[in-house]
Amino acid sequence: EVLAAQGFPSSEIILSGGLTRTTELGQVLSDVFNTPVTVLDSATEGSAWGAALLAKFRHQALQNECKDWANFLQGHASGSPTRFKPNPDSVQEYEKTFERYKRLLALKTHFE
């Protein structure tokens, strides 16, 4: 919500490293954020690889060498990515839970 409010809506989440290789986590994140999730085959390298990849993309973007994330990834990804699409039933349940959380948080804030 915060990123979208600042003009950064997400059209896809790309995961890297460790636990993200777990199929269940990719699906849960897709459902929670109601956004497609992609796990690159090279994600076994871990979070440091993902951070380095983002740094390289940012550097190239500042140098006006590359400004398109999708094209950049095609040149740096290996293997076949695993993709997850949101499950509408699960999305609905997570949204209800999140709304309840926000109501409870507002109550807590009100009584502090």
N, C-alpha and C positions, 0 to 999 in steps of 0.2 A: 504494500500500500504506500509506503513512504517513497520508494523509488518511482512508482507510477505517478504519484502526486508531484514529483519533481520533474516529470517529463521523460522518465526512463521506463516505459512499459516493456515487459519482457515478452519476446515472441518465442524464445527457446532458452532452455537452461542446458549448459554443457558442463558435465562433471568430469573430474580428474582425480584419480588416485584412491588408494586404499579401499575404504568401505564402499566407495561409489561403484565398485565393480560388483557389488551385491545386487542382483536383479531386483530383489524386493525393495531396496532403497530407491532405485531409479523410478520404480512405479509409484512408491509413496510420495516422492517429491513431485512427480508429475501431477498426482492427484491433489496434493496440498496446495500447490501453486497454480493449478489448473492451466498448466503450460507444458508443451512437449519437452521432454528431456532426452538428451543425447549423451551417451557415454562413449568416448572415443576409444578405439581398441588400444591405443597407446597410453591409456589412462593408468596402466599398471605402474608407470613411472612415478606416480604420486603427486602430491600437491606442489612440490617444488617444481616439477616439470610444468604444471599448469601456470604457476606464477611466472616462470621464465618465459613461457609462451606469451602470456599477457604483456610482459615487459617488452618483448621483441615487437609485438604488434603495436604497442603504444609508441615505441621508438620509430617504427616505420610510418605510423600515422602522422607523427609530428614532423617527419622528414618529407611528407607528402608522397611516400613511396607506395603505401597501401592504406586504404581507408575502409575496405570492405572485409569485415570479420569472416564471413563465409568463405570468400576466396582465399583469405589468409590461411584459414584452417585446412582447406583442401590441399594446400602446399606443404602442410606440416603434420597431417594426420596419416597414420598407417593403419592398414587392416580395415575391417568393416565396423562402422559404429553400431551400437545398440541403441535403438530408439524406443521411447515410451510415450504413449499418448494418454491424456487424462481419461480416467474411467468416470463417466458422469455420475453414477451412483456414489462412488467414493468421494468425488469432488463435493457433492451436496452434503455428505456427512461431515467432511472437514470444514466446510463453510459454516454449518450450524455450530460446530464446536468452537470455531474461531469467533463467531458472533457472541456466543455465551462467554467466552474468555474476555472479550472486550467489555461486555456488560459487568462482569465481576471485577475487572480492573477499574472501571469507572466507579463502582461502589467502594472499592478499597480506597481509591484516591479521595472520594467524597468524605470518608470517615477518618482520614488522617489529619 
